[in-house]
């Protein structure tokens, strides 16, 4: 029995080292792949943010690409990316929002103050629906194809070089696929 116990630490170490090595060999080790890529988007929250159009599951299956952004008024990175969302909406991109773990009055005040880029909103005050999407913390953004399948997941604010290098090409690809060009 003692020999078995003495062999256990090296076996565990080798197993862990193998996992780390495998993880480092991925194409982009910093990217967390979503299990929803190429699958139907999960359900959106059924609760509305008072005074705003309610986001529905049907809104994600209209034949148009939709950017779904999980955000909160208390989130500094969400505030940093807000001008980008406003610009997307101004450029004709369908941007939907899901406000999470927030107070309705704070979210409403924020949108009134900073502008509303969202054609429709879901409200998830307790953060229960975000779990269905695999969202850990705001901001997280998904590109959803017109048939309701998830094309891409982006964790973090839509700013900087990572946004430019990964999100913009993925959005352009989804829009090109939708128009057949």
C-alpha positions as CSV (number, residue, x, y, z in Angstrom):
1,X,0.0,0.0,0.0
2,X,2.9,2.4,0.8
3,X,4.4,1.9,-2.7
4,X,1.1,2.9,-4.3
5,X,0.9,6.1,-2.2
6,X,4.5,7.0,-3.1
7,X,3.7,6.7,-6.8
8,X,0.6,8.9,-6.6
9,X,2.3,12.4,-6.5
10,X,4.4,11.8,-9.6
11,X,1.4,10.4,-11.5
12,X,-0.7,13.4,-10.5
13,X,2.1,15.8,-11.5
14,X,2.5,14.2,-14.9
15,X,-1.2,14.3,-15.5
16,X,-1.4,18.0,-14.6
17,X,1.7,18.8,-16.7
18,X,0.0,17.0,-19.7
19,X,-3.1,19.1,-19.3
20,X,-1.2,22.4,-19.1
21,X,0.9,21.4,-22.2
22,X,-2.3,20.5,-24.1
23,X,-3.8,23.8,-23.1
24,X,-0.8,25.8,-24.3
25,X,-0.9,24.2,-27.7
26,X,-4.3,25.6,-28.6
27,X,-4.4,28.2,-31.4
28,X,-5.4,31.0,-29.0
29,X,-4.8,30.0,-25.4
30,X,-6.4,33.2,-24.1
31,X,-9.7,32.6,-25.9
32,X,-12.6,30.9,-24.0
33,X,-14.6,29.0,-26.6
34,X,-18.3,29.1,-26.1
35,X,-20.2,25.9,-26.2
36,X,-22.9,27.8,-28.1
37,X,-20.9,28.5,-31.3
38,X,-22.9,27.2,-34.2
39,X,-25.8,26.2,-31.9
40,X,-29.1,28.0,-31.2
41,X,-28.8,31.0,-28.9
42,X,-30.2,30.3,-25.4
43,X,-33.4,32.0,-24.3
44,X,-33.3,35.7,-23.5
45,X,-34.7,37.1,-20.2
46,X,-38.5,37.5,-20.3
47,X,-38.4,40.5,-18.0
48,X,-38.5,44.0,-19.6
49,X,-36.5,47.0,-18.6
50,X,-39.4,49.4,-17.9
51,X,-39.8,52.0,-20.7
52,X,-37.8,50.0,-23.4
53,X,-38.8,47.4,-26.0
54,X,-38.5,43.8,-24.7
55,X,-36.0,41.6,-26.4
56,X,-37.6,38.3,-27.4
57,X,-36.2,35.0,-28.7
58,X,-37.9,35.8,-32.0
59,X,-35.8,38.9,-32.3
60,X,-32.7,36.7,-32.7
61,X,-34.3,34.7,-35.5
62,X,-35.4,37.5,-38.0
63,X,-32.9,36.6,-40.7
64,X,-30.6,39.5,-39.6
65,X,-27.3,39.4,-37.7
66,X,-27.7,40.6,-34.1
67,X,-25.1,41.7,-31.7
68,X,-26.2,40.7,-28.1
69,X,-24.4,42.6,-25.4
70,X,-24.5,41.7,-21.7
71,X,-24.0,44.9,-19.6
72,X,-24.6,46.7,-16.3
73,X,-24.7,50.4,-15.4
74,X,-22.2,49.7,-12.5
75,X,-19.6,48.1,-14.8
76,X,-16.7,50.4,-15.8
77,X,-15.7,48.3,-18.9
78,X,-19.3,48.5,-20.0
79,X,-19.1,52.2,-19.8
80,X,-15.9,52.2,-21.8
81,X,-17.4,50.1,-24.7
82,X,-20.7,52.1,-24.7
83,X,-19.6,54.6,-27.5
84,X,-18.7,51.6,-29.7
85,X,-22.2,50.1,-29.2
86,X,-23.7,53.5,-30.1
87,X,-21.5,53.7,-33.2
88,X,-22.6,50.1,-34.3
89,X,-26.2,51.0,-33.9
90,X,-25.7,54.3,-35.9
91,X,-24.1,52.2,-38.6
92,X,-27.2,50.0,-38.9
93,X,-26.0,47.0,-36.9
94,X,-28.8,45.4,-34.8
95,X,-27.6,45.7,-31.2
96,X,-29.6,44.1,-28.5
97,X,-28.8,44.4,-24.8
98,X,-29.3,42.3,-21.8
99,X,-28.9,44.2,-18.6
100,X,-27.7,42.0,-15.8
101,X,-27.3,42.1,-12.0
102,X,-28.5,45.8,-12.0
103,X,-31.3,47.9,-10.6
104,X,-33.9,49.0,-13.2
105,X,-33.7,52.6,-12.2
106,X,-29.9,52.6,-12.5
107,X,-30.0,51.0,-15.9
108,X,-32.7,53.4,-17.1
109,X,-30.8,56.4,-15.8
110,X,-27.6,55.3,-17.5
111,X,-29.3,54.8,-20.9
112,X,-31.0,58.2,-20.6
113,X,-27.7,59.9,-19.8
114,X,-25.4,58.1,-22.2
115,X,-27.8,57.1,-25.0
116,X,-29.5,53.9,-26.0
117,X,-27.8,51.8,-28.7
118,X,-30.2,48.8,-28.2
119,X,-33.2,48.1,-30.4
120,X,-34.5,45.9,-27.6
121,X,-33.5,45.0,-24.1
122,X,-33.8,42.0,-21.7
123,X,-33.5,42.6,-18.0
124,X,-31.9,40.0,-15.7
125,X,-31.7,41.7,-12.3
126,X,-30.6,38.5,-10.5
127,X,-28.2,37.3,-13.1
128,X,-30.0,34.0,-13.6
129,X,-30.5,34.1,-17.4
130,X,-26.9,35.1,-18.0
131,X,-25.9,31.6,-16.8
132,X,-27.8,30.0,-19.7
133,X,-25.5,32.0,-22.0
134,X,-22.3,31.1,-20.0
135,X,-21.7,34.7,-19.1
136,X,-19.5,35.2,-16.1
137,X,-19.4,38.9,-15.8
138,X,-20.2,41.9,-17.9
139,X,-19.4,42.9,-20.6
140,X,-19.7,39.9,-22.8
141,X,-21.0,40.2,-26.4
142,X,-22.3,37.5,-28.8
143,X,-22.8,37.7,-32.6
144,X,-25.9,35.8,-33.4
145,X,-26.7,34.9,-37.0
146,X,-30.1,35.5,-38.5
147,X,-31.2,31.9,-37.9
148,X,-30.6,32.3,-34.2
149,X,-27.3,30.4,-34.0
150,X,-24.3,31.9,-32.2
151,X,-21.4,32.8,-34.5
152,X,-19.0,34.4,-32.0
153,X,-18.5,35.2,-28.3
154,X,-16.3,38.1,-27.1
155,X,-15.4,38.4,-23.4
156,X,-14.6,41.9,-22.2
157,X,-15.1,45.4,-23.5
158,X,-15.5,46.1,-27.2
159,X,-12.4,48.4,-27.3
160,X,-8.7,48.0,-28.1
161,X,-6.6,45.8,-30.3
162,X,-8.3,42.5,-29.2
163,X,-11.6,43.9,-30.2
164,X,-10.2,45.1,-33.6
165,X,-8.4,41.9,-34.2
166,X,-11.1,39.4,-33.3
167,X,-14.5,40.9,-32.9
168,X,-14.6,43.2,-36.0
169,X,-13.5,40.4,-38.4
170,X,-16.1,38.0,-36.9
171,X,-18.8,40.6,-37.2
172,X,-17.8,41.3,-40.8
173,X,-17.8,37.6,-41.6
174,X,-21.3,37.1,-40.1
175,X,-22.7,40.1,-42.0
176,X,-21.1,38.9,-45.3
177,X,-22.5,35.4,-44.7
178,X,-26.0,37.0,-44.2
179,X,-25.9,38.9,-47.4
180,X,-24.3,36.1,-49.3
181,X,-21.2,38.1,-50.3
